Amino acid sequence: MARYSPPAALSYSFGPGPITPAVKWIIWANIAVYIVCFVAPSLRPYLGLIPEAVIERRWIWQPVTYMFVHYGFTHILFNMLGIWMFGVQLERRWGTPFFVRYYAVTGIGAALTTMIVGLLPFAVTAATYSSSTGGASGALFGILLAFAIYYPDRPILVFMLFPVPAKYFVMIIGAIAFLSAAGGEPSVAHAAHLGGMVFGYLYLKGGGGGLTAEMKYRYVKWKMNRLRRKFDVYSGGRSDWDRKVH
């Protein structure tokens, strides 16, 4: 006679467990810069990201330093919580060197996206060119994207109440960021959020070998498709001898 054992109850745990090295130092670095800027707020314009300053004054350090500049306690609190909750599992999976590279790529990619948006000739993006952007949100959104790719069905508690699979959660926040950026909402750097996700996706698609490999692959593929259309070349199937070749 077969024995029946009741199914285990579904349970949720807060946080990913013990903190990993890179996540720990990222959090401590952000806290240190936050304290320094709190004591000396005049440093924020030099460390935050202002596209105008990077392009015209050559303050080329800003696409890196802006990731550690936060403009309020809740700003840094939620960013650091997100990096801890989702970054720890990714660092365990990838290892510390790859995680650090990925974090840098997504953060700097978010900065480049913000600068590009600031250069666009539209009224809704004009303010971005001279506005200061700060925070780890761009890199955090890149981390969220990677988490959804590797753990698509892992439940995420929205507002600490509703469990939503990670893949749908990222789709929702990505759509919100896109619509908010298109609407020109000035209070949040939505373009940076999108940039972090896009650069993270391209980096992972390139096998971690960097964006150059992925961009080169896309260019070669586009070039080959152009040549096929130009010379009317089709792979496979029977030849059509009545077709003209130019």
C-alpha positions in Angstrom: 0.0 0.0 0.0 1.5 3.3 -1.1 2.0 6.0 1.5 0.8 9.5 1.0 2.8 12.4 2.1 1.2 15.9 2.0 2.9 18.5 -0.3 5.2 20.9 1.4 3.8 24.3 2.1 4.9 27.1 -0.1 7.1 29.5 1.8 9.0 32.7 1.0 12.3 33.9 2.5 13.5 37.5 2.6 16.8 38.1 1.0 19.4 35.8 -0.7 21.4 34.8 2.3 25.0 35.7 3.1 26.3 38.7 1.2 29.0 38.2 -1.5 32.2 40.2 -1.8 31.4 42.5 -4.7 27.9 43.3 -3.6 29.3 44.1 -0.1 31.9 46.5 -1.4 29.5 48.1 -3.9 27.1 48.8 -1.0 29.9 50.1 1.3 31.2 52.4 -1.5 27.7 53.8 -2.1 27.2 54.4 1.6 30.6 56.1 1.9 30.0 58.5 -1.1 26.5 59.2 0.3 27.9 60.3 3.6 30.6 62.4 1.9 28.0 64.1 -0.3 25.7 64.6 2.7 28.5 66.4 4.6 29.7 68.3 1.5 26.7 68.6 -0.9 28.7 70.8 -3.2 30.5 67.7 -4.5 27.3 66.3 -6.1 27.6 68.4 -9.3 31.1 67.1 -9.8 30.4 63.5 -9.1 26.8 63.2 -10.6 26.2 62.8 -14.3 25.6 66.0 -16.3 25.8 65.3 -20.1 26.7 68.9 -20.7 29.6 68.8 -18.3 30.9 65.5 -19.8 30.7 66.7 -23.4 31.7 70.4 -23.1 33.8 70.5 -19.9 35.4 67.0 -20.4 34.4 65.8 -17.0 34.9 62.2 -18.2 34.8 60.7 -14.8 31.1 61.3 -14.3 29.8 58.2 -16.2 31.5 56.2 -13.5 31.2 58.3 -10.4 27.4 59.1 -10.8 26.6 55.4 -9.9 27.7 56.1 -6.3 25.8 59.5 -5.9 22.3 59.4 -4.3 20.0 62.2 -3.6 18.1 61.0 -0.5 18.0 58.2 2.1 15.1 56.3 0.4 17.0 56.6 -2.9 20.1 54.8 -1.7 18.1 52.5 0.6 16.0 50.9 -2.2 18.9 50.8 -4.6 21.1 49.0 -2.1 18.3 46.6 -1.1 17.8 45.7 -4.8 21.5 45.1 -5.4 21.7 42.9 -2.3 18.5 40.9 -3.0 19.2 40.2 -6.7 22.9 40.7 -7.1 24.1 38.2 -4.5 22.6 35.2 -6.4 24.1 36.5 -9.7 27.5 36.9 -8.2 27.4 33.4 -6.8 26.4 32.1 -10.2 28.9 34.1 -12.3 31.7 34.6 -9.9 33.0 38.0 -8.6 35.0 39.1 -11.7 32.2 38.6 -14.2 29.7 40.2 -11.8 31.9 43.3 -11.4 32.3 43.6 -15.2 28.6 43.3 -15.7 27.8 45.9 -13.1 30.2 48.3 -14.7 28.9 47.7 -18.2 25.3 48.3 -17.2 26.1 51.3 -15.1 28.2 53.0 -17.7 25.8 51.9 -20.4 23.0 53.6 -18.5 25.1 56.8 -18.4 25.8 56.7 -22.1 22.1 56.2 -22.8 21.3 59.3 -20.7 23.9 61.3 -22.6 22.4 60.2 -25.9 18.9 61.1 -24.8 20.2 64.5 -23.7 21.5 65.2 -27.2 18.2 64.4 -28.9 16.5 67.4 -30.5 13.2 67.0 -28.7 11.6 69.3 -26.2 10.9 66.4 -23.7 14.6 65.4 -23.6 16.1 68.9 -23.6 16.3 69.2 -19.8 18.3 65.9 -19.6 21.4 67.6 -21.2 21.9 70.0 -18.3 20.4 68.0 -15.5 22.3 66.0 -12.9 21.6 62.2 -12.7 22.8 60.0 -9.9 22.3 56.6 -8.4 22.9 52.9 -9.0 19.4 52.4 -10.6 20.8 51.9 -14.1 23.1 49.0 -12.9 20.2 47.7 -10.7 17.9 47.5 -13.7 20.6 45.6 -15.5 20.8 43.2 -12.5 17.1 42.7 -12.6 17.1 41.9 -16.3 19.9 39.2 -15.7 18.0 37.8 -12.7 14.9 37.4 -14.9 16.9 35.7 -17.6 18.5 33.2 -15.2 15.6 32.8 -12.8 12.5 33.6 -14.9 10.0 31.8 -12.7 11.4 32.9 -9.4 8.6 34.9 -7.6 9.2 38.5 -6.7 6.9 40.1 -4.1 5.5 43.4 -5.6 4.9 45.9 -2.8 5.8 43.0 -0.5 2.3 41.6 -1.2 1.8 40.1 -4.6 4.1 37.3 -5.9 4.9 37.8 -9.6 7.4 35.7 -11.7 10.6 37.5 -12.3 10.2 37.5 -16.1 6.9 39.3 -15.9 8.1 41.7 -13.2 11.0 42.9 -15.4 8.6 43.2 -18.4 6.3 45.4 -16.3 9.1 47.7 -14.9 10.7 47.9 -18.4 7.4 49.0 -19.9 6.9 51.6 -17.2 10.4 53.0 -17.7 9.9 53.1 -21.5 6.5 54.9 -21.2 7.8 57.3 -18.6 10.9 58.1 -20.6 8.8 58.7 -23.7 6.6 61.0 -21.7 9.5 63.0 -20.6 8.9 62.6 -16.8 11.8 64.6 -15.3 11.9 63.4 -11.7 13.3 59.9 -12.4 16.1 58.9 -14.9 14.0 56.4 -16.8 16.4 56.6 -19.8 19.2 55.3 -17.5 17.0 52.4 -16.4 16.3 51.4 -19.9 20.0 51.8 -20.8 21.0 49.5 -18.0 18.7 46.8 -19.2 19.6 47.2 -22.9 23.4 47.1 -22.3 23.0 44.2 -19.9 21.1 42.2 -22.5 23.6 42.9 -25.2 26.5 42.0 -22.9 24.9 38.7 -22.0 24.0 38.0 -25.6 27.6 38.6 -26.5 28.6 35.8 -24.1 30.2 38.2 -21.7 32.8 39.1 -24.3 31.7 42.6 -24.3 29.3 44.7 -26.5 31.8 44.9 -29.4 31.4 41.2 -30.3 27.6 41.5 -30.3 27.7 44.8 -32.4 30.1 43.3 -34.9 27.9 40.2 -35.3 24.9 42.3 -35.9 26.7 44.5 -38.4 28.1 41.5 -40.3 24.6 39.9 -40.4 23.1 43.1 -41.7 25.8 43.4 -44.3 25.3 39.8 -45.5 21.5 40.4 -45.8 22.2 43.5 -47.9 24.5 41.6 -50.2 21.9 38.8 -50.6 19.2 41.3 -51.6 21.6 43.3 -53.8 22.7 40.2 -55.8 19.4 38.4 -55.4 21.0 35.4 -53.7 18.9 32.9 -51.9 20.2 30.0 -49.8 18.8 26.5 -50.5 16.0 25.5 -52.9 16.1 25.4 -56.7 17.7 28.0 -58.9 15.4 30.3 -60.8 17.2 30.9 -64.1 14.7 33.5 -65.2 15.5 35.8 -62.4 17.8 38.7 -63.3 21.1 39.3 -61.6 22.2 42.9 -61.1 
